């Protein structure tokens, strides 16, 4: 079994037997991988403190080609993102971003830009004031990197520029429909022109510069519903952490 080393972020874990864990990492060099951390639940395990959800470090693992589970050898902690974990709302959103990455990315699909987005997202989240808007920007940029970016600049059906105050978003067509084309999808969602423009800005803005954007209550409601519907359409399920956020109304 070859030994591999890569920057990695813990995006999920669950117990295995009495003392082990199965951990899902998103890594810079190997994409999403699952690995067994043996004995990590024992009190004296040298890995116990490092292999926690959202932690970022250097992962060393034994690679087992053509196997679903790799074997953790070492994890050298770089950051536990204490600025996120010190705040309940930020921790909750951090868990959502981790679950979102796990849902959209397939195993072993390597994308350095997505790893950088996740790392940058966790580094930035501790400083942002509007966490919900930050999550919407992250969603849009992740969708873009994953090849699922919604079409927001013109009608996805007829390619005409928008002239309407209210548009319709179609998950099935993958973007906005103009007034003439909105009947093509009976499940399309009404979206104000302002929310559409805000999504366009969030698609291309650096996560560290989101403080210059302001979102109204209407913007927040529309963006959250549109993007949650669009993501669920593509991953074909709802995300547990997003339901938890909805229940808490944060």
JOSUL-V699034 format. One record per residue. N is the residue number from 1. SS is DSSP state (H for helix, E for strand, L for the rest). Layout:
# JOSUL-V699034
n/ss
N/SS
N/SS
This chain:
# JOSUL-V699034
n/ss
1/L
2/E
3/E
4/E
5/E
6/E
7/E
8/E
9/E
10/E
11/E
12/E
13/E
14/E
15/E
16/E
17/L
18/L
19/L
20/E
21/E
22/E
23/E
24/E
25/E
26/E
27/E
28/L
29/L
30/L
31/E
32/E
33/E
34/E
35/E
36/E
37/E
38/L
39/L
40/L
41/L
42/L
43/L
44/L
45/L
46/L
47/L
48/L
49/L
50/L
51/L
52/L
53/L
54/L
55/L
56/E
57/E
58/E
59/E
60/E
61/E
62/E
63/E
64/L
65/L
66/L
67/L
68/L
69/E
70/E
71/E
72/E
73/E
74/E
75/E
76/E
77/E
78/E
79/E
80/L
81/L
82/H
83/H
84/H
85/H
86/L
87/L
88/H
89/H
90/H
91/H
92/H
93/H
94/H
95/H
96/H
97/H
98/H
99/H
100/H
101/H
102/H
103/H
104/H
105/L
106/L
107/E
108/L
109/L
110/L
111/L
112/H
113/H
114/H
115/H
116/H
117/H
118/H
119/H
120/H
121/H
122/H
123/H
124/H
125/H
126/L
127/L
128/L
129/L
130/L
131/H
132/H
133/H
134/H
135/H
136/H
137/H
138/H
139/H
140/H
141/H
142/H
143/H
144/H
145/H
146/L
147/L
148/L
149/L
150/L
151/E
152/L
153/L
154/L
155/L
156/L
157/L
158/L
159/L
160/L
161/L
162/L
163/L
164/L
165/L
166/E
167/E
168/E
169/E
170/E
171/L
172/L
173/L
174/L
175/E
176/E
177/E
178/L
179/L
180/L
181/L
182/H
183/H
184/H
185/L
186/L
187/L
188/L
189/E
190/E
191/E
192/E
193/H
194/H
195/H
196/H
197/H
198/H
199/H
200/H
201/H
202/H
203/H
204/H
205/L
206/L
207/H
208/H
209/H
210/H
211/H
212/H
213/L
214/L
215/L
216/L
217/H
218/H
219/H
220/H
221/H
222/H
223/H
224/H
225/H
226/H
227/H
228/H
229/H
230/H
231/H
232/H
233/H
234/H
235/H
236/L
237/L
238/L
239/L
240/H
241/H
242/H
243/H
244/H
245/H
246/H
247/H
248/H
249/L
250/L
